[in-house]
Amino acid sequence: MIEYRTGNALDLDAFIELYRASTLGERRPVDDRDRMAAMLREANLTVTAWDGDVLVGVSRSLTDFVYATYLSDLAVRLSHQRQGIGKELIRRTQQAAPQALLILLAAPKAVEYYPHIGFTRHESAWILRPGETV
């Protein structure tokens, strides 16, 4: 049975290993421990999924809890996908800030997943990548 917890007091090695064991590791700086540690430490809403003592999923967000929640990372171990874990992580993230709009940028492999679970596509989102200037 999967257990869900809230909080970012996680072992950094377990956190990085989860990203590598999911498709998210392809797009995150998993070889830069300092950056990964900062990503974990500075997220103010982290929900995790555990199968016994194994970290199998994480929802890592930044939020003000009343207007906007940016769900930066949703990772589920490949071996545990298609079991509803990602959806439950999102549900618990939304539950922690029920008045806030939940915002995310879909990974290429997950573009079709989000409409399936109730998200609405937003056509006017913009990003400015590191090194690009205004």
N, C-alpha and C positions, 0 to 999 in steps of 0.2 A: 504494500500500500504506500502511495506517495504521501509524504508529509510536506506541508508548506510552511515557510517561516518568513518573517520580515526582519530586515536588518542587514547591514553590510559588514559585520564582524566575521568575515570569512577567511579561511586560509588562502593566501595568494596562490600557492601552487595548485590547489583544488580549483580555484577560479579560472586560472589560465588553462588548466587541463580540460575543463568543461568547454571553454571556447574552442580549443583544438579538436575536441570530440564532437563538435557541432559544425555546421557550415559557417558560423559566424567567425571562426578563427581565421578564415581566408581574408577577412576584411578588417581585422583589428590587429593592433601592434603586439601580438602575443610573444614576440621575441624581445620586447622592451619591458622588462619587469617594472621599472620605475613608472612608466606611463600606465601600465596595467594597474599598478598599485594605486596611483592617483585616480584612475577611472573608478575603481572600486570605492576608495575612500571618500571621494567627493560626491558620489551619487547620494541624494538624500531620500530616495525611496527604492529599496532593493527587496525584491521578493524572490525567494529561492524554493526549489523543489528538491526533495531528498528521497532516495530509494535506500532505506537503511542509512548507512553512513556515507553514501555516495551522492555527491552533488550532481543532479541530473538536469537541472534547469535554472535559469535566472532571468528575471526581468529587472533591468537597471534603468532607473529614471531620474530625471531632475524635475522638481515641481515646486510650485508655491502653495499647493493643496487647495486652492480656491478658484483659480482661473485656468491655468494651463499645466499639463503634465507632458513632458517630452519623454517618451519611451525610447531611450537611446539604443538599448540592446535587449533583444529577446533571443535567448539561446537555449536549445534543448538538445541534449546528447542524441546523436543519430540513433543509438540503440533504443531510445525511449520516445522517439517521435511517433506521431499518429496515435497517441494515447490520451489526447486532451490536455496534456501538461501545459503546452504553450497557451492555450485558451484559458486555462485556469490561472496561470500566472498573470495574464492580461486582466482577467476578471478581478483578481485580488488587487492589482495595481489600481484599477479604476475604483474599486471599493474604498481604497485608502484616501482617495481624493474625489469623492462623488460629484462635487460641483465643477470640477475641472474638465476642460476639453482634453482628450487624450490624443496626442500628436505623435506620429512616427514617420520615418522614412523606411520604406520596405526594401529589404535586400532583394537583389534580382531574382533569386530562387523562391522568394516568398510573396511576390507581387500578387499572385492569385489566391493566396491563403487569406489575406486580410478581408477582402470583400465576402468571402465564404463565412467568416465568423461575425460579420455585422459592421465592419468599417466602411466608411464612405470615402471614395477617392476625392482628393482636393487638387484642383488643377492650377492653383496659383501659389504653390510653395516655391521658395527660392533658397539656394545655398551659396555660401561664399567659402571656398576651400582654403585651407591653410596656405599662406603665401600669396593668395590673391588679395588685391586691395580695392577699396572703394574709390 
